[in-house]
């Protein structure tokens, strides 16, 4: 497990070598099989299964159906399904994964400082660039693009905070170094994400010193989930009752629109989202229940590009059922962490899901193993407890 945890962050940086990603999936599968065999979990499978496991399996099946409607998108399909596989890796190993946290922190330091040094080299050995050179803010260091770099830094920062024992060096890395790498970049969404993560770190530090309870109560978790579900119902009613009008391609390509503040912030994502939702709203009701497929959304927007959003892609690919199942999955996570006594695990899960859901606003984060694997792994760890304790948690939350 130590090797797997250390290698995951490194493999994400070596994105050019695709075979390493496939190797990590096989590695995870071997680890799961070994643990099931070693602990003889198959003998007490009914005791081992958690109600949330059925939700994850349901999501896997929905994505299988979406894949079968467009098999060409096999790359996306395997990435999505691998994230659910990693959830079960966390389930079978449980909190034993936390014993290898130093490996996560070690890999995190390597990621941060390797990219810090390389970025300094890219900037011409300057910390700041101005004028025409500001396009350098979009470069990804040792990664493909700025988004990949900033997400990697945020994940590394989370693990450094949670598991590093070098007090002064840890805080220097988290704030000056990681803050510089993310906040001084062109990745606007990740800038908001790191600020949210900083907020959770501060809450954890002050809360742990004063012995405060979880910042999320079971009632609050339930209300958040109900609010999301109501919003989703209203949104789908709008799709059914008020069809989207066509997005004018001429407007999107006009000089005035190209120079507008909306376009500078969104980079035509608003045209992509509108076109996809318009096409989705025109489909038969049964199609909208199960979704369309995993890869043709680029054909149904004026820009001719992919969805650029976890949420829009979830609607398009899995339909109403997939969206409500994902919301219910998120509710069970909130419900569980609201009564979690391990503060470190509570905040790790919170920070990873803030990264995943925040990044998902502008990118299909479930389709990127860099963004999805660790949230799913630690979600599995969160639910890796006995059946009697599960029942106690549910009773307390209700």
N, C-alpha and C positions, 0 to 999 in steps of 0.2 A: 504493500500500500504506500509506503514511503516513496518508493521509486515512481509510482504512478502520480502521486501528488506533486512531486518535484518536476516531473517531466511535462505535465500538462501545460503549465505556463510557458515553458521553454518551447514546446512544440507549436504553440500558438504564434510565437515569434518567428518560427521557421516555416511560415505558411507556404513557401514555395515548394516544399517537399510534401506533397499530398499523401504519400504513402505513410508518413508518420501519423497523420490523423486516423487513417484506417488501422494502423497498428495500435493506437490508443484505444480504439473501440474494441478491438480483439482483446487487448490487455484487460479492459474493464470487464468484458464477458468472462474471461478466465478467472478473474478475481471473484466475481459473483459465484461462479460454479464451484470454485474451491471452497469458499466460505459456506455455501449451502451443504456441500459434501462433508466438510470438516465438522460443522456444528450439527449435522444431521437435521437441518431445518425442514427437510422434506417429510420427516416423520410426524411433525407437528404443524403441518402447513396451515391448518385452521386456526391454531393459536397465533401463528406468525402473521397471517394476513391482517392488514389494517383496512378499515373502510375506505380510506383515501386511496389505497392501492387500486380499488375498482374504478375510481375516477380516472386515475392515470392510465389504466388499461383501456378505459372507454375513449380517452383522448387518442391513444395509440391507434385504436380501431378506426376512429373517424378520419385520422390522417392516412390510414391505409386505403380507405374508400376514396379519399381525395386523390391519392396517388394513382389509383387504378383508373381514374377518369382522365389522367394525363401522365402516363408512365415516363414520358421524356424527362420529367422533373425528378428523376431518381436521386440526384445529388441533394436537392432540398429535402426530399423525403428521408433519406438516411441520416441527415444532420438532425432533423426534428426528432426522429425516433431514437437516435443515440442519446438525446438529452433525457428522454424518459427512461432509457436504460440506466443512465447514471443515477437517476432517482433511486432505483432499486439497488444500486451499488451502496448508496448511503443507508438504505434500509437494512441491508444484511450486515454491514459493518458497524453501524450505529456510532456511538460516541468514541469508539476506539479510533476513529479517524482523527479526532482531536488530539490524540496522543502523538500524532505525527505532524502537528502544527508547525514545528520548527522547520520542517522541510518546505512548507508553504511559504513561511517567512523568508527562508534562505533564497528560494527561487524568486520571491518578490524583490528582494534586494538586488539580485542579479539583473532582473528585468529593468528595474528603475534606473540603476546606475549605468548599465550598458547603453540604454537609450538616451540617458542624460548626456553621456560622453559623446555619443554619435550625433546627437542633435546639436551639441556645441560645435562639433566639427562641421555639420551642415550649415550652420549659421556663420561660418567663416571665423570661428573661435570668438564669437560675440554672444552675449547673453540676450540681447534684444536687437531686433531688426525693424527698420522703418522704411517708409516710402515704397518703391516698387518691390523691394525685397520682402515685403510683408506676405507675399505669396508663399514664402517658406513656412508660414504658420500652418499651411495645409499639408505639409509633408508628414510622413508617418514614422520617421526615424528608421528603426530596423523592421517596422511593420509596413503593411501595404499602404495605409492611409491614416490620416489624423484620427479618425474615429477609433480604429483598431488600437492605435498607440495610446490614446487617452483612456479607453476602457481597460487596457492592460495595466496602466499605471494605477487606476482606481482600484482594480482587483488586488494588485500587489500591495497597495497601501492598506487595504482592509486586512489582509493577512499579516502584514508587518505590525499593524496596530494590535491585532488579536494575539499574536504568538511570539513576537520578537522580545528578547530579554535585554537588549541593549538600550537602556533607558534614553540616554541623551541622543544617541545616534538614531533611535527610532523616531523620536519627535522631530529631529532635524529632517529626516527623510519624509515624514508625513506632511509636514507643513511647508517649509521653504522649497524643498526639491519637488515633491509631487504637486504641490500647489503651483509652482512655476511651470511644470510640464503641461498641466491641464489648463490652468487659467490663462496662460500665455500661449494659446493655440487657437486654431480656427474652429474647434469643435464646440459650438455653443451649447448644445444639449448636455454634453459631458461636463461643461463648466457648471451648469445648474446641478448636475448629479453630484459632483464632488463637493459643492457647497452643502447639499443635503446630507451627504455622508459626514462631512465635518460637523454638522449640527448633531448628528447621532453620536459621534465620538464625544463631543462635549457633554451631551446628556448622560452618556454612560459614565464619564469620568466624575461628574458631579453627583449623579445618582448613586454610584457605587460607594462613594465616600460618605454620603449621608444615609445610606441604607434604604433608599426609596424603592417602592414597588415598581413593577413594569409600567412604562408610560402608556401601554396599550391594555385596556381592560377588556374582559370578555364582552361586556355590553357595547363598548366602543367598536370592537371588531365586528359584532353583529350589525350595528348600525351602519358602519362603512359598507359592508357587503350588501345590505338591503338597499342602500342608496345607489350603489353601482348597478344592482339588478333592476331597480326602478328606472334608472337612466337608460339602461339597455333596452328595456321593454318600450319605453317612450321613443327611443331612436328607431327601433324596428317598426313601430307603428307608423312613424313618419315615412320610412322607406315604403311601407305597404300602401299608405293613403296618399302621400304627396310625392309622386315620381320626380326624380331629379331632372332638371332641364339640362340640355347639352351645354357643355363648357366651350365657349367660343375660342377656337384655336387662334384666330386672328388677334384676339385680345391678348392672349398669353404671349404672342410673338411681337406685339407692338412695342415701339421704342419707349413710350410712356410707361407701360406696364413693366418692362424690363428694368427700368430705373426706379421703380417704386420701392418703398421700404418693405412692403410685403414680399415682393419677389427676392429682394436681397436677403431676407431672413429665411424664406421658405425654399428658395431654389427650385421653383415650379412644383413642389410637392403638393400644393393646394390643387393644381390642375390634375395631377396624377390621382389624388384621393377622390376628387369629385367625379372624374371619369369612371373610376372603378365602381364607386357607389352608384353612379347612374346606371351602369351596365348591370350591376347586381340587382337593382330595383326593378329592372325590366324582365327579370327571369320569372318563370313559373314558381308558385309558392313552394312546391315540393323541392325544387332545386335550391331555393333559398333556405330550406330547412337543413339540408346537408352540405350546402356550399357547392362551389363550382369545381375548382381543381387547384393544384399547387403551383402552376407555372404560366398561365396564359394572361395574367392581369396586364402585362405590358401591351397586349393587343387592344385593350379597352380604355385607353386614356390618350389625350391629345399629345402627350410627350413621348409616348411609346416606351415607357420605362417601367421597372418593377414597382412594387407597392410603396417601398420606403416607409413602412410603418407596420409594427407588429399587429396593431389593432385592426387596421384596414385589411391586412392579409388574413388575419384570423376570420374576419367576416366573410371574405371572398372564398377562402379555402374550406372552411368548416361550417359555415352557415350559422343559423340560429342555435342549433343544438350544441355545436362546438363552442360557441361563445358563452352560452350559459353554463356549460360544463366547466370551462376554464374559470369563470367567475366563482363557481361553487368550489373548485379546487383552491382558488385564492382565499375564499372564505374559511376553508378548513385550515389553511396555513395561519391566517390571522387568529382564528379560534385557538389554535394550538400554542402559538407563541405568546398569546395573552396570558397563559397560565404557566409558561415555562419558567422554572426556577433557576436554571443556569443562565445567568445574565450574559455571559460571554457568547453562548450559542444564540441567545435572543438577539443580540445586536449584530452578530455576524449574518444571521438570516435576514434581518431587517435591511442591513446595508447592501447585501447582495441583491435582494429583490428591488431595492430602490434603484440600483444600477441597471438591473434587467428591465424593469418597467419604464424607467425614465428614458433609457436608450431606445426602448421600443417605440417611443413616440415618433421618432424619425428614421428608424431602421427596423428590419424584421429580426429582432434579437433572438427569437426562438430558432432561427435558421443559421445562427452563428454559434458554433460550439464554444468559442471564446467567451460569449456572453451567457450562454444557457447552462453549461455544465456545472459550474460551481453553485449557482442558485439551486439547481435540482439536486445536486449532491448533498448540500446542507439541509435541504428540505427533507430528503430521505433520512438524514441523521435525526432531524427533529421528530420524526414519527417512529423512530426505531426504539419502541418501548413495548412492554408487555401488555397483554389484553386487559388485565385488571386495571392497570394504570390508565389505559385509554378510556375505559368506562368512567373512572374517577374524574378524568379531565373533562369529559363530556358533561357529566353531572354538575361539575363546578361551574362550567361555562354557561350552562342553562339556568 
